[in-house]
Amino acid sequence: MFKQQIKELWGLCFNDSEAFTELYFTHRYNNEVNICIQSGEMVISAMQTLPYPMTFCNNTIPTAYVSGACTHPDYQGRGVMRELLSQAFGRMQSQGVLLSTLIPATDYLFDYYKKSGYAAVFDYMVETLLPEDLSYGKKDLKIASSAEFQEDVYAYLAAKMEERSCCIQHTAADFKVVLADLTLSGGEVFVATSGKSICGIAVAYSKEQTLQVNELLTDSNEVEQALLLAACERWNCRKLSVIRPYKQEANRRRLGMVRIIDAKRVLQLYAAANPQVEMNMELTDSLLAANNGYFYINNGKCMKSEERLPGSHERLSIEALALKIFLPLKPYMSLMLN
């Protein structure tokens, strides 16, 4: 019902290519994940809340990634998007979603989304290399490349990404969309095998003679270098730009934000994974009343009370709580359609 209107609104608000827009509305958009606000019969603001699993505190939890958030230019600055976010949060909470994530399209939007409880916690680094920096001597490796979906390649990617303790995961269906988007860029997935076993993959494409590597998962540094060299040779690239989880503060770049939707469940998981932590807090959330209250963490348990118990309390906004919990965990997201 709304698909064509929202597609037209997308075209008005974003500068995406026609090919990407078609891909998104063919493979990503559906009415179940869409939420919008109308003025009369006209859709004036819309977003999609895409489901993604995420590893967190020794569990895999449901999250919703906000995609395509936009408001018609004639209605911007009137609080329409804030109202839409509020409605989306309520729906997420009713669906059992624990967290919402997003990637702001521009720097100034970090401050905008902060006002709705999002915290900037997803970071990354870019490593710049030259082909002559790479070398390997492993002779039994075979490297092939393709943009087609392969079950064993996906299984390797999923297993490696699950090893990251706080990371957005990709389902098989989602990885197929990632590959479709990669094809639009002329990219491929490079796969290293030793014997019959996959030992590394690189998701890459070439842009202006620079190898852009969006994900690199391997069993060893030797395999990593072999994959990067093979990809460089494939497109005769003069340098490499590799996106990775950041290691040092000096290399850290902002990417995405998280918003806690169900504070009690998030804190219960956090407490169970950190039994040494003791915390008394007064939590405030202006958009989700169910998150307001007093929370007590002790001996791996979390209790919520509507009334304040004796003792000192730390007063936290929902955004401050997200920073407190997630920044030390160095959460990571990659291969998102942003």
N, C-alpha and C positions, 0 to 999 in steps of 0.2 A: 504493500500500500504506500509506504513512505519511501521506498528505495530510490525511485527516480528523482524525487524532490531532494533527498539527501545527497544523491550523486551530484546534482546540480549545485547544491550548496557547497559541497566539497570543492568543485571546480572553481567556485567563486572565492573560496577562502585559501586554497592551497595552490602551489605552483607545480604540482606533480605532472608527470607526462601522462598522455592519454593511455599509454600501454600499462603504466603502473596503476592508474585509476581503474582500468578495466580488470586488471588482476585482482585488485583489492575487492571490488564489488562482485566479482565472480567467485572468489575463493574465501574471502574473509567476512564480508558483510552478510548478515541475515537478521531477520526481524527480532529473533530471540535475544540477540546481544545489543540491539539498537535501543537507544532511549532518546527522546526528543521533546522539544517544547514547540507548540504551535501558537500562532496568532491568527485566529480564524481557521482557515484551511491551509495556511502557509506554515511550513516548517521553518522556524527562525533559529533554532539551535539544536545541535545533535552531537552524539558521541556513540561509540561502540565500546562495550566492556568485554574484552576478549579473555576467556579463561586460560590461565597458565598454571601448571603446578610449580611449586618452589620448595627447595630443600631449606629447612629451618629447624634448628635445635633438634637434630636427629629424627626429624619427621619430614614428610612431604605434604605440604598444605595447599589448599586452593587459593588462588589469587585472581584478581581481575585487572587486566591491563587496559587503561583508558586510551583509546585510539580514535583519531579523527574528530577530536573535540573542536567544534567550531560554532560561531554565531554569525548570522547575517550582518554585514557591515552596518545596516540601518538600525540594528538593535544592540550594537556593542556599547559597552559602558553603562548599561542599565541593570546590571545584576542578573542577567538571564543565565549566564554560564554558572554562576554560583548556585542558583536555584536548581539548575540541571544536575550539577555535581551532588547537591544535597539529595535529590531524588535518586540518583544513581547509588549513593552510599546506602540509602535505605533499602534499595532493592538488593544490593550486594549482601547486606547483613541478613536479610530474609532468606537468601540463597545459601547461607553458610560460608560465604567468602570471608577470609581472615584479613587479607591485605589488598589494597589497590596500589597499582604501580603506573607510572607514566614516564615519558621522555618529553620534556618541554621542547617545543619547536624552536624557541629563541631564548636567549639568556634572561630577558626581562620576565619571562613567564615563570621562572623559578620563584620569584617573589610573589607572583600572582597566585600560584598554586599553594604556596606556603600559607596563605591566608585561609585556605580550606583544609589545612591540617597535614599537607604533604611535607615530607622532609627529604632533602637532597642527600642520599646515602649511596647510590649506585655510582661507582667511579670506574675509571679504566686508565690505561696508559698506552702510548703509541711508541713502539720501538722502531727506529729507523736504521736500516742496514743497507749494505752494498753487497752485490753478488760475490765480490772478492773476499768479503768477511766470512763466507760460508765454505765449509769443507766437510767431507765425510769419506770414510774408508770402508763402509759396510757394503760388501759385494753381493750379499744374498737378498737385498731388498729389490722388490719390484714396485714400480709406481705407475699408476694409471689415473686417468682423470675422466670425469663425466659430470653432467648436470642432471642425470636421470636418478630417480629414487631407487636405492638398493637397500634391501632389508638388513643385510649385514653391516653396511656402512652406518645406517641409522642406529642399529643396536650398539655399535662401538661408540658413536657420538653420545647416545643416551647414557651408557655406562660411565663414560668419562665425565660427563657433566654432573652426574649424580655424585661423583667424588667431591665436587665442590660443596662445601658445607652450608652455604647460604647463596643459592643461585637459582634464577629462573630456568625452568626446564622446558624442553620442547617435545611435544607429542609427535607421533609419526605423521599425523595429518598436518600439523603445523610445519614440520620439516619439509613436507612437499611444497607448501606455499613458499618457504624460504628458498627452495631450489628454483621455483618458478620466477621469483624475484631475481635470483642470481642469474638466471638465463637472460633476463632483460638487460643485465649489465655485461653480458658476454662472458660470465664467469663459469667456473667449474669447481667441483670438489676433487682434490688430489688425494689419492688413497695409497698408502704404503702397506705392502704385505711382505711378510717373511714366512716362507713356506705357504701354509694355507690360512694363516692368521693375519688379520689386520693389526697393524701396530702404529698407525697414525693417519690423521686426516688434516687437510688444510682447505678451508673454504675461502676462495680467492678469485680476484678478477684483476684485469689490467686497466689502468687509467693514466694516460699521458706518460707511458713507459715506466710507470711505477706500479709494482705489484702491491695491491691492497689485500691484506689478509684479515678477514673478519673473525675467523676462529681457527685456532691451531691446537689440536689435541694429539699427543703422541705418547709413546711408551718410553722414549729416551731422547736426549739432545741430539744424538746421531741421526735418528729418524727425522727429527724436526728439521735439521739442516738439509737432509736429503730431499724432503718435501719442498722446502723453500727454493732450493736450487732447481729442482724439476719445474716448478711453477715459473720461476724466472726465465728458464730456457724456453718454456712453452710460448711466452709472449715477448721474449728478448727484452726483458725489463732491465733498466739501469740502476734501480734502487728498490727497496722494499719498505713497506709501512705495515707493521704488524700490531694489531690491537690485542691487548692482553689485560688480565687483572693487574692492577697496579701493585707495586711492591714498596716503593719509597714515596714519601710525601711530595718530594720535588717533582715526581713524574705524574702526579695525580691529576686527572681531568674529570670534571663533572659530566654525568650522563643522565641519570634518572632519579626518580623520587618514589618514596613509599608513603602510604597512608594507612594507618591502622584502622580497620573496620570493626573488628571484634576484640576489644582490649582484653577482656577476661580470658578468652581462649589463647590469645597470643602470650599473655603473661603466665598462664598455666604451663604452656610449653617451655617458655623461657625459664621459669622456676624449676621445672623438672630437670632441665639440662644444666642448671647452675645451682645445685643444692647449697652451695656455700654463700649464696647471695641473700642478704636480708634487706628488705626495703619496705618502708611505709610511705604511701603517697596519696595525695589528693589529686585526682585526675579530672580535667575539664575538657569537654569537647562540645563546641558550639553547634555542630551540625548533627551529631549522633548522641542523643540524650542517654542512650543505653550505656555509653562508655563513661558517663559521669559517676563519680563516687570515690570511695576510699578503698585502696587495694593494699593488701599485706602479703609480702613474700617472705617465707621462712621455711627452712628445711625441705626445700624442693616443692613446696605447695604455695598456691596463691588463693587468697580469700578476698572476696569483695564484700563491702559493707556500705549500706546507705548512710550509716551514722559513723561519726568519727570516734575511733577508739583512743584510749589514753596513749600518750607518747608523741614525739615530734614527727612531723610529716613533711615530705618534700612536695611542693606544689608544682605540678607539671601540666602543660597543655598536651594535647594529643600529638602535636608535632614534636615537642620536646621529648616525649616518651619514645617516639620513633628514633630520634637521634641517639638517645641514651642506649637503646637496645641494639640498633642495627649498625651504627658506625664502627664499633669494635669488631663486628663480624665481617666487615668488608664485603658486603653483598655484591653480586655481579649479575649482569644481564648481557646477552649477546645475541646476534642474529635476529634482532627485533625489526619489524617493518616500520622504522621511524624515518 
